[in-house]
Amino acid sequence: AQTVTQSQPEMSVQEAETVTLSCTYDTSESDYYLFWYKQPPSRQMILVIRQEAYKQQNATENRFSVNFQKAAKSFSLKISDSQLGDAAMYFCAYRSADFGNEKLTFGTGTRLTIIP
Amino acid sequence: DTGVSQDPRHKITKRGQNVTFRCDPISEHNRLYWYRQTLGQGPEFLTYFQNEAQLEKSRLLSDRFSAERPKGSFSTLEIQRTEQGDSAMYLCASSTQGGSGNTIYFGEGSWLTVV
């Protein structure tokens, strides 16, 4: 079974600075997808960024980028130019690429606080 | 609003009562998922549907839990004889078919408190 570990329960960053959230995972599969989801307080979970394991290039979405290290099974999220609206719980998630294996396996989350 | 809709958003019930949650997915999405999230934890997979067929159920889904998607559109999740351990947020999500990398869109969740 796959597992996802987020070792930082809480992080804080000054507005406009850069912060990196850590995620490691364990799997015996070679093809899979990794995701970062953001869950603001009392709001729905939204996808921030995703990475296909077969792609060596790290995904980027505006101020969000990942550092995907397949051999190390590491998938960190970097948020540049942090904004107050980035404050939320961030969840790392894993999904197999096997057709029919639909479930997302989530980590326990990192609560990000933005300091004005 | 064309996102995933869940109802009710909050439910307080006495132990032993039955509760039902409804989920309306994004209209063109044929895959629908239920997750459970407790405080301080990430969501845990419960079950998923492709159209009206329930294709996978987690071991977390005990006999007291039942989910349906009768016409391949909305879904209901019923919990019978609720227990305090059932207190959690129940998340519904949906996606299109076409590969495991497709984006899964979540609703805002239904909070259940069992007293």
Interface residues (C-beta under 8 A of the other chain):
Chain A: V4 Y33 Y37 S42 R43 Q44 M45 I46 L47 R50 E52 F91 A93 R95 S96 A97 D98 F99 G100 N101 E102 K103 L104 T105 F106 G107 T108 G109
Chain B: G3 V4 R31 Y33 Y35 G40 Q41 G42 P43 E44 F45 Y48 L55 E56 S58 L91 G99 S100 G101 T103 I104 Y105 F106 G107 E108 G109
